[in-house]
Amino acid sequence: CCLGVTIYGQRTVGLISYKPWKSYDGYNLIYPHNQSDVFLLNNCGEIVHQWEGEPNTRPGNTAYLLENGNLIKTSRSSDIMGDPIWAGGGGATVEIRSWENDLLWSYTLNNDTARLHHDIAILPNGNIAMVAWELKTLEEAIESGRDPSSIAEGELWSEMIIEVNPETDNIDWQWKVWDHLIQDFDDTKANFGIVSEESDRIDLNYDTSDGAADWLHMNAIDHDPTNDQILLS
């Protein structure tokens, strides 16, 4: 393999240093941006396995190695021109591939009302929890109590989780931010209440993005098996 020493010099690619007493004894799965392949590396920086993607695809954005050796990955088309919903981290498709890279299952959500993005979580029942943007029109946002001055792009992207069953392709469960809102801007609109007294709801007018449509931008999802809860960032 390689020596556990620090290497000095001008090298900018490949293994720069290896300290086995500080590193986890295992393999590293990486899915770099702006290309289509998934790589499994050992601690010496050597490629021990590679799943080649279609050349016109890009990460969307995560990949996980399953216990049976299959790979589950997210991807999108490299051509995003004309996509109704697009921001950094945008995805579209979730695939399960064998060790030999045969396509075993695929699911896509990318249309004018919703788009997968960033991350997925494999649940104990074998289903896959996926994060997706859900587009809301200007009228829908205002009717739900959004301040019209905070809809700079004329629409709002909420977030939802869908739990997809790979055996049936059905959505067995879903959770939507839009079903758990609170606002104190307009008492004539839906979701009006006292924000500080509704800690289990999300303030529709809490905004740090200057009114951008990409309102919440969740990045990661995971499952806590001890408490059977979904975690989001």
DOVEX-392175 format. One record per residue (C-alpha): chain; residue in three letters; residue number from 0; y, z, x. Coordinates in Angstrom, 1 decimal. Layout:
// residues N
<kedo ch="A" aa="ALA" i="NUM" north="Y" up="Z" east="X"/>
...
END
This chain:
// residues 233
<kedo ch="A" aa="CYS" i="0" north="0.0" up="0.0" east="0.0"/>
<kedo ch="A" aa="CYS" i="1" north="3.1" up="1.2" east="1.8"/>
<kedo ch="A" aa="LEU" i="2" north="4.4" up="4.1" east="3.9"/>
<kedo ch="A" aa="GLY" i="3" north="6.3" up="7.0" east="2.3"/>
<kedo ch="A" aa="VAL" i="4" north="9.4" up="6.5" east="4.3"/>
<kedo ch="A" aa="THR" i="5" north="13.0" up="5.6" east="3.7"/>
<kedo ch="A" aa="ILE" i="6" north="13.9" up="2.0" east="4.8"/>
<kedo ch="A" aa="TYR" i="7" north="17.3" up="1.3" east="6.2"/>
<kedo ch="A" aa="GLY" i="8" north="19.0" up="-2.1" east="6.4"/>
<kedo ch="A" aa="GLN" i="9" north="20.6" up="-4.8" east="4.3"/>
<kedo ch="A" aa="ARG" i="10" north="17.7" up="-5.4" east="2.0"/>
<kedo ch="A" aa="THR" i="11" north="18.9" up="-5.7" east="-1.6"/>
<kedo ch="A" aa="VAL" i="12" north="15.7" up="-6.7" east="-3.5"/>
<kedo ch="A" aa="GLY" i="13" north="12.2" up="-5.3" east="-3.5"/>
<kedo ch="A" aa="LEU" i="14" north="11.2" up="-1.8" east="-2.5"/>
<kedo ch="A" aa="ILE" i="15" north="14.1" up="0.0" east="-0.9"/>
<kedo ch="A" aa="SER" i="16" north="12.6" up="3.4" east="-0.4"/>
<kedo ch="A" aa="TYR" i="17" north="9.5" up="5.3" east="-1.5"/>
<kedo ch="A" aa="LYS" i="18" north="9.1" up="9.1" east="-1.6"/>
<kedo ch="A" aa="PRO" i="19" north="5.7" up="9.9" east="-3.1"/>
<kedo ch="A" aa="TRP" i="20" north="6.3" up="13.6" east="-3.2"/>
<kedo ch="A" aa="LYS" i="21" north="9.2" up="12.9" east="-5.6"/>
<kedo ch="A" aa="SER" i="22" north="7.8" up="10.1" east="-7.7"/>
<kedo ch="A" aa="TYR" i="23" north="5.5" up="10.0" east="-10.6"/>
<kedo ch="A" aa="ASP" i="24" north="1.9" up="8.9" east="-9.7"/>
<kedo ch="A" aa="GLY" i="25" north="1.6" up="5.9" east="-12.0"/>
<kedo ch="A" aa="TYR" i="26" north="3.0" up="2.5" east="-12.8"/>
<kedo ch="A" aa="ASN" i="27" north="6.4" up="1.3" east="-13.9"/>
<kedo ch="A" aa="LEU" i="28" north="6.9" up="-1.1" east="-16.8"/>
<kedo ch="A" aa="ILE" i="29" north="10.1" up="-3.1" east="-16.6"/>
<kedo ch="A" aa="TYR" i="30" north="11.7" up="-5.7" east="-18.8"/>
<kedo ch="A" aa="PRO" i="31" north="14.8" up="-7.0" east="-17.1"/>
<kedo ch="A" aa="HIS" i="32" north="17.7" up="-8.6" east="-19.0"/>
<kedo ch="A" aa="ASN" i="33" north="18.4" up="-12.3" east="-18.9"/>
<kedo ch="A" aa="GLN" i="34" north="14.8" up="-13.4" east="-18.5"/>
<kedo ch="A" aa="SER" i="35" north="11.7" up="-13.4" east="-20.6"/>
<kedo ch="A" aa="ASP" i="36" north="8.9" up="-11.6" east="-18.7"/>
<kedo ch="A" aa="VAL" i="37" north="7.6" up="-8.1" east="-18.7"/>
<kedo ch="A" aa="PHE" i="38" north="6.3" up="-6.7" east="-15.3"/>
<kedo ch="A" aa="LEU" i="39" north="4.0" up="-3.8" east="-14.4"/>
<kedo ch="A" aa="LEU" i="40" north="4.8" up="-2.5" east="-10.9"/>
<kedo ch="A" aa="ASN" i="41" north="3.1" up="0.0" east="-8.7"/>
<kedo ch="A" aa="ASN" i="42" north="5.1" up="2.6" east="-6.7"/>
<kedo ch="A" aa="CYS" i="43" north="5.2" up="0.2" east="-3.8"/>
<kedo ch="A" aa="GLY" i="44" north="7.2" up="-2.3" east="-5.8"/>
<kedo ch="A" aa="GLU" i="45" north="4.3" up="-4.8" east="-6.1"/>
<kedo ch="A" aa="ILE" i="46" north="3.7" up="-6.7" east="-9.3"/>
<kedo ch="A" aa="VAL" i="47" north="0.2" up="-5.7" east="-10.5"/>
<kedo ch="A" aa="HIS" i="48" north="0.5" up="-7.4" east="-13.9"/>
<kedo ch="A" aa="GLN" i="49" north="2.9" up="-9.8" east="-15.7"/>
<kedo ch="A" aa="TRP" i="50" north="3.3" up="-10.9" east="-19.3"/>
<kedo ch="A" aa="GLU" i="51" north="5.2" up="-14.2" east="-19.4"/>
<kedo ch="A" aa="GLY" i="52" north="7.4" up="-14.7" east="-22.4"/>
<kedo ch="A" aa="GLU" i="53" north="8.6" up="-18.0" east="-23.9"/>
<kedo ch="A" aa="PRO" i="54" north="11.4" up="-19.3" east="-21.6"/>
<kedo ch="A" aa="ASN" i="55" north="13.9" up="-19.4" east="-24.5"/>
<kedo ch="A" aa="THR" i="56" north="13.5" up="-15.7" east="-25.2"/>
<kedo ch="A" aa="ARG" i="57" north="15.3" up="-12.6" east="-23.9"/>
<kedo ch="A" aa="PRO" i="58" north="14.6" up="-8.8" east="-24.3"/>
<kedo ch="A" aa="GLY" i="59" north="15.6" up="-7.3" east="-27.5"/>
<kedo ch="A" aa="ASN" i="60" north="15.4" up="-4.7" east="-25.8"/>
<kedo ch="A" aa="THR" i="61" north="12.3" up="-2.7" east="-25.1"/>
<kedo ch="A" aa="ALA" i="62" north="8.7" up="-2.9" east="-24.2"/>
<kedo ch="A" aa="TYR" i="63" north="5.9" up="-0.3" east="-24.2"/>
<kedo ch="A" aa="LEU" i="64" north="2.3" up="-0.3" east="-22.8"/>
<kedo ch="A" aa="LEU" i="65" north="-0.2" up="0.9" east="-25.4"/>
<kedo ch="A" aa="GLU" i="66" north="-3.2" up="3.1" east="-24.5"/>
<kedo ch="A" aa="ASN" i="67" north="-5.6" up="0.2" east="-25.2"/>
<kedo ch="A" aa="GLY" i="68" north="-3.8" up="-2.0" east="-22.6"/>
<kedo ch="A" aa="ASN" i="69" north="-2.0" up="-4.1" east="-25.1"/>
<kedo ch="A" aa="LEU" i="70" north="1.8" up="-4.6" east="-24.8"/>
<kedo ch="A" aa="ILE" i="71" north="4.3" up="-4.2" east="-27.5"/>
<kedo ch="A" aa="LYS" i="72" north="7.7" up="-5.8" east="-26.9"/>
<kedo ch="A" aa="THR" i="73" north="10.9" up="-6.8" east="-28.6"/>
<kedo ch="A" aa="SER" i="74" north="12.6" up="-10.1" east="-28.1"/>
<kedo ch="A" aa="ARG" i="75" north="15.2" up="-12.5" east="-29.3"/>
<kedo ch="A" aa="SER" i="76" north="16.2" up="-16.1" east="-28.8"/>
<kedo ch="A" aa="SER" i="77" north="18.4" up="-16.8" east="-25.8"/>
<kedo ch="A" aa="ASP" i="78" north="20.6" up="-18.9" east="-28.1"/>
<kedo ch="A" aa="ILE" i="79" north="22.7" up="-16.6" east="-30.2"/>
<kedo ch="A" aa="MET" i="80" north="25.3" up="-19.1" east="-31.4"/>
<kedo ch="A" aa="GLY" i="81" north="25.7" up="-18.9" east="-35.1"/>
<kedo ch="A" aa="ASP" i="82" north="23.8" up="-15.7" east="-35.6"/>
<kedo ch="A" aa="PRO" i="83" north="25.5" up="-13.8" east="-38.4"/>
<kedo ch="A" aa="ILE" i="84" north="24.9" up="-10.4" east="-36.8"/>
<kedo ch="A" aa="TRP" i="85" north="25.1" up="-10.2" east="-33.0"/>
<kedo ch="A" aa="ALA" i="86" north="26.1" up="-7.5" east="-30.5"/>
<kedo ch="A" aa="GLY" i="87" north="24.8" up="-6.1" east="-27.3"/>
<kedo ch="A" aa="GLY" i="88" north="21.2" up="-5.0" east="-27.7"/>
<kedo ch="A" aa="GLY" i="89" north="20.5" up="-7.4" east="-30.5"/>
<kedo ch="A" aa="GLY" i="90" north="16.9" up="-8.2" east="-31.1"/>
<kedo ch="A" aa="ALA" i="91" north="14.9" up="-10.1" east="-33.7"/>
<kedo ch="A" aa="THR" i="92" north="11.1" up="-10.1" east="-33.1"/>
<kedo ch="A" aa="VAL" i="93" north="8.5" up="-7.4" east="-32.3"/>
<kedo ch="A" aa="GLU" i="94" north="5.2" up="-8.7" east="-30.8"/>
<kedo ch="A" aa="ILE" i="95" north="1.9" up="-7.1" east="-29.8"/>
<kedo ch="A" aa="ARG" i="96" north="0.2" up="-9.0" east="-26.9"/>
<kedo ch="A" aa="SER" i="97" north="-3.1" up="-8.5" east="-25.2"/>
<kedo ch="A" aa="TRP" i="98" north="-3.5" up="-7.7" east="-21.5"/>
<kedo ch="A" aa="GLU" i="99" north="-4.2" up="-11.5" east="-21.2"/>
<kedo ch="A" aa="ASN" i="100" north="-0.9" up="-12.2" east="-23.0"/>
<kedo ch="A" aa="ASP" i="101" north="-2.5" up="-13.5" east="-26.2"/>
<kedo ch="A" aa="LEU" i="102" north="-0.3" up="-13.0" east="-29.2"/>
<kedo ch="A" aa="LEU" i="103" north="-2.0" up="-10.5" east="-31.6"/>
<kedo ch="A" aa="TRP" i="104" north="0.8" up="-9.8" east="-34.0"/>
<kedo ch="A" aa="SER" i="105" north="4.5" up="-10.7" east="-34.6"/>
<kedo ch="A" aa="TYR" i="106" north="7.2" up="-9.5" east="-37.0"/>
<kedo ch="A" aa="THR" i="107" north="10.8" up="-10.9" east="-37.2"/>
<kedo ch="A" aa="LEU" i="108" north="13.9" up="-9.7" east="-38.9"/>
<kedo ch="A" aa="ASN" i="109" north="17.1" up="-11.6" east="-38.1"/>
<kedo ch="A" aa="ASN" i="110" north="19.1" up="-13.0" east="-41.0"/>
<kedo ch="A" aa="ASP" i="111" north="22.5" up="-12.9" east="-42.6"/>
<kedo ch="A" aa="THR" i="112" north="22.0" up="-9.3" east="-43.9"/>
<kedo ch="A" aa="ALA" i="113" north="19.9" up="-7.5" east="-41.3"/>
<kedo ch="A" aa="ARG" i="114" north="18.8" up="-7.7" east="-37.7"/>
<kedo ch="A" aa="LEU" i="115" north="16.5" up="-5.7" east="-35.5"/>
<kedo ch="A" aa="HIS" i="116" north="18.0" up="-4.2" east="-32.3"/>
<kedo ch="A" aa="HIS" i="117" north="17.4" up="-2.1" east="-29.3"/>
<kedo ch="A" aa="ASP" i="118" north="14.3" up="0.0" east="-29.8"/>
<kedo ch="A" aa="ILE" i="119" north="11.1" up="0.7" east="-31.6"/>
<kedo ch="A" aa="ALA" i="120" north="8.7" up="3.6" east="-31.9"/>
<kedo ch="A" aa="ILE" i="121" north="4.9" up="3.6" east="-32.4"/>
<kedo ch="A" aa="LEU" i="122" north="3.9" up="6.1" east="-35.0"/>
<kedo ch="A" aa="PRO" i="123" north="0.7" up="8.2" east="-35.1"/>
<kedo ch="A" aa="ASN" i="124" north="-0.6" up="6.1" east="-38.1"/>
<kedo ch="A" aa="GLY" i="125" north="-0.3" up="2.9" east="-36.1"/>
<kedo ch="A" aa="ASN" i="126" north="2.9" up="1.7" east="-37.9"/>
<kedo ch="A" aa="ILE" i="127" north="6.0" up="0.7" east="-36.0"/>
<kedo ch="A" aa="ALA" i="128" north="9.4" up="2.2" east="-36.7"/>
<kedo ch="A" aa="MET" i="129" north="12.2" up="-0.3" east="-36.0"/>
<kedo ch="A" aa="VAL" i="130" north="15.9" up="0.1" east="-35.8"/>
<kedo ch="A" aa="ALA" i="131" north="18.0" up="-2.5" east="-37.6"/>
<kedo ch="A" aa="TRP" i="132" north="21.6" up="-3.3" east="-38.4"/>
<kedo ch="A" aa="GLU" i="133" north="22.3" up="-3.7" east="-42.2"/>
<kedo ch="A" aa="LEU" i="134" north="25.4" up="-5.8" east="-43.0"/>
<kedo ch="A" aa="LYS" i="135" north="27.7" up="-4.5" east="-45.7"/>
<kedo ch="A" aa="THR" i="136" north="30.5" up="-6.7" east="-47.1"/>
<kedo ch="A" aa="LEU" i="137" north="34.2" up="-5.6" east="-47.3"/>
<kedo ch="A" aa="GLU" i="138" north="33.8" up="-5.0" east="-51.0"/>
<kedo ch="A" aa="GLU" i="139" north="30.6" up="-2.8" east="-50.5"/>
<kedo ch="A" aa="ALA" i="140" north="32.3" up="-0.8" east="-47.8"/>
<kedo ch="A" aa="ILE" i="141" north="35.4" up="-0.1" east="-49.8"/>
<kedo ch="A" aa="GLU" i="142" north="33.4" up="0.8" east="-52.9"/>
<kedo ch="A" aa="SER" i="143" north="31.4" up="3.3" east="-50.9"/>
<kedo ch="A" aa="GLY" i="144" north="34.7" up="5.0" east="-49.8"/>
<kedo ch="A" aa="ARG" i="145" north="35.5" up="3.3" east="-46.4"/>
<kedo ch="A" aa="ASP" i="146" north="39.2" up="3.2" east="-45.5"/>
<kedo ch="A" aa="PRO" i="147" north="40.1" up="-0.5" east="-45.8"/>
<kedo ch="A" aa="SER" i="148" north="42.3" up="-0.2" east="-42.7"/>
<kedo ch="A" aa="SER" i="149" north="39.1" up="0.6" east="-40.7"/>
<kedo ch="A" aa="ILE" i="150" north="37.3" up="-2.7" east="-41.6"/>
<kedo ch="A" aa="ALA" i="151" north="39.1" up="-4.8" east="-39.0"/>
<kedo ch="A" aa="GLU" i="152" north="36.3" up="-7.5" east="-38.9"/>
<kedo ch="A" aa="GLY" i="153" north="36.0" up="-7.8" east="-42.7"/>
<kedo ch="A" aa="GLU" i="154" north="32.5" up="-6.3" east="-42.8"/>
<kedo ch="A" aa="LEU" i="155" north="30.6" up="-3.2" east="-41.6"/>
<kedo ch="A" aa="TRP" i="156" north="27.1" up="-2.9" east="-40.0"/>
<kedo ch="A" aa="SER" i="157" north="25.3" up="0.2" east="-41.1"/>
<kedo ch="A" aa="GLU" i="158" north="21.9" up="1.2" east="-39.7"/>
<kedo ch="A" aa="MET" i="159" north="18.4" up="1.5" east="-41.1"/>
<kedo ch="A" aa="ILE" i="160" north="14.9" up="2.3" east="-40.0"/>
<kedo ch="A" aa="ILE" i="161" north="12.0" up="0.3" east="-41.3"/>
<kedo ch="A" aa="GLU" i="162" north="8.4" up="1.4" east="-40.8"/>
<kedo ch="A" aa="VAL" i="163" north="6.3" up="-1.8" east="-40.6"/>
<kedo ch="A" aa="ASN" i="164" north="2.5" up="-1.8" east="-41.1"/>
<kedo ch="A" aa="PRO" i="165" north="1.0" up="-4.3" east="-38.6"/>
<kedo ch="A" aa="GLU" i="166" north="-2.2" up="-4.5" east="-40.7"/>
<kedo ch="A" aa="THR" i="167" north="-0.3" up="-5.7" east="-43.8"/>
<kedo ch="A" aa="ASP" i="168" north="3.2" up="-6.7" east="-42.6"/>
<kedo ch="A" aa="ASN" i="169" north="4.5" up="-4.5" east="-45.3"/>
<kedo ch="A" aa="ILE" i="170" north="7.4" up="-2.0" east="-45.0"/>
<kedo ch="A" aa="ASP" i="171" north="5.7" up="1.2" east="-45.8"/>
<kedo ch="A" aa="TRP" i="172" north="8.8" up="3.4" east="-45.6"/>
<kedo ch="A" aa="GLN" i="173" north="12.5" up="2.9" east="-44.8"/>
<kedo ch="A" aa="TRP" i="174" north="15.5" up="5.1" east="-44.3"/>
<kedo ch="A" aa="LYS" i="175" north="19.1" up="3.9" east="-44.6"/>
<kedo ch="A" aa="VAL" i="176" north="22.3" up="5.4" east="-43.4"/>
<kedo ch="A" aa="TRP" i="177" north="24.0" up="3.9" east="-46.5"/>
<kedo ch="A" aa="ASP" i="178" north="22.0" up="6.3" east="-48.7"/>
<kedo ch="A" aa="HIS" i="179" north="23.3" up="9.4" east="-46.9"/>
<kedo ch="A" aa="LEU" i="180" north="27.1" up="9.0" east="-46.8"/>
<kedo ch="A" aa="ILE" i="181" north="30.0" up="11.4" east="-47.4"/>
<kedo ch="A" aa="GLN" i="182" north="33.8" up="10.5" east="-47.4"/>
<kedo ch="A" aa="ASP" i="183" north="37.0" up="12.4" east="-48.2"/>
<kedo ch="A" aa="PHE" i="184" north="39.3" up="9.3" east="-48.2"/>
<kedo ch="A" aa="ASP" i="185" north="39.2" up="8.1" east="-51.8"/>
<kedo ch="A" aa="ASP" i="186" north="38.2" up="10.4" east="-54.7"/>
<kedo ch="A" aa="THR" i="187" north="37.8" up="7.3" east="-57.0"/>
<kedo ch="A" aa="LYS" i="188" north="35.0" up="5.9" east="-54.9"/>
<kedo ch="A" aa="ALA" i="189" north="31.4" up="6.8" east="-54.3"/>
<kedo ch="A" aa="ASN" i="190" north="30.3" up="9.5" east="-51.9"/>
<kedo ch="A" aa="PHE" i="191" north="33.5" up="11.6" east="-52.2"/>
<kedo ch="A" aa="GLY" i="192" north="33.2" up="15.2" east="-51.1"/>
<kedo ch="A" aa="ILE" i="193" north="34.1" up="17.8" east="-48.5"/>
<kedo ch="A" aa="VAL" i="194" north="32.8" up="16.4" east="-45.2"/>
<kedo ch="A" aa="SER" i="195" north="32.6" up="19.8" east="-43.5"/>
<kedo ch="A" aa="GLU" i="196" north="30.3" up="21.1" east="-46.2"/>
<kedo ch="A" aa="GLU" i="197" north="27.8" up="18.1" east="-46.1"/>
<kedo ch="A" aa="SER" i="198" north="26.2" up="18.4" east="-42.6"/>
<kedo ch="A" aa="ASP" i="199" north="23.2" up="16.4" east="-43.8"/>
<kedo ch="A" aa="ARG" i="200" north="25.4" up="13.4" east="-44.5"/>
<kedo ch="A" aa="ILE" i="201" north="27.3" up="10.9" east="-42.4"/>
<kedo ch="A" aa="ASP" i="202" north="31.1" up="10.5" east="-42.7"/>
<kedo ch="A" aa="LEU" i="203" north="31.7" up="6.9" east="-43.6"/>
<kedo ch="A" aa="ASN" i="204" north="35.2" up="7.1" east="-42.1"/>
<kedo ch="A" aa="TYR" i="205" north="34.2" up="8.6" east="-38.8"/>
<kedo ch="A" aa="ASP" i="206" north="35.1" up="5.8" east="-36.5"/>
<kedo ch="A" aa="THR" i="207" north="35.5" up="5.4" east="-32.7"/>
<kedo ch="A" aa="SER" i="208" north="35.3" up="1.6" east="-32.5"/>
<kedo ch="A" aa="ASP" i="209" north="38.7" up="0.6" east="-33.9"/>
<kedo ch="A" aa="GLY" i="210" north="37.2" up="-0.7" east="-37.0"/>
<kedo ch="A" aa="ALA" i="211" north="34.6" up="-3.0" east="-35.4"/>
<kedo ch="A" aa="ALA" i="212" north="31.7" up="-4.1" east="-37.7"/>
<kedo ch="A" aa="ASP" i="213" north="29.2" up="-2.5" east="-35.3"/>
<kedo ch="A" aa="TRP" i="214" north="30.0" up="1.0" east="-36.6"/>
<kedo ch="A" aa="LEU" i="215" north="27.2" up="3.2" east="-35.4"/>
<kedo ch="A" aa="HIS" i="216" north="25.3" up="1.2" east="-32.8"/>
<kedo ch="A" aa="MET" i="217" north="22.1" up="3.2" east="-32.4"/>
<kedo ch="A" aa="ASN" i="218" north="20.3" up="2.8" east="-29.1"/>
<kedo ch="A" aa="ALA" i="219" north="17.0" up="4.5" east="-29.2"/>
<kedo ch="A" aa="ILE" i="220" north="14.3" up="5.8" east="-31.6"/>
<kedo ch="A" aa="ASP" i="221" north="11.4" up="8.2" east="-31.1"/>
<kedo ch="A" aa="HIS" i="222" north="8.9" up="10.2" east="-33.0"/>
<kedo ch="A" aa="ASP" i="223" north="8.5" up="14.0" east="-32.6"/>
<kedo ch="A" aa="PRO" i="224" north="4.8" up="14.6" east="-33.4"/>
<kedo ch="A" aa="THR" i="225" north="5.1" up="18.4" east="-33.5"/>
<kedo ch="A" aa="ASN" i="226" north="7.7" up="18.4" east="-36.3"/>
<kedo ch="A" aa="ASP" i="227" north="6.9" up="14.9" east="-37.7"/>
<kedo ch="A" aa="GLN" i="228" north="10.5" up="13.9" east="-37.4"/>
<kedo ch="A" aa="ILE" i="229" north="12.3" up="10.7" east="-36.3"/>
<kedo ch="A" aa="LEU" i="230" north="14.8" up="11.1" east="-33.5"/>
<kedo ch="A" aa="LEU" i="231" north="17.8" up="8.7" east="-33.1"/>
<kedo ch="A" aa="SER" i="232" north="20.6" up="8.3" east="-30.6"/>
END
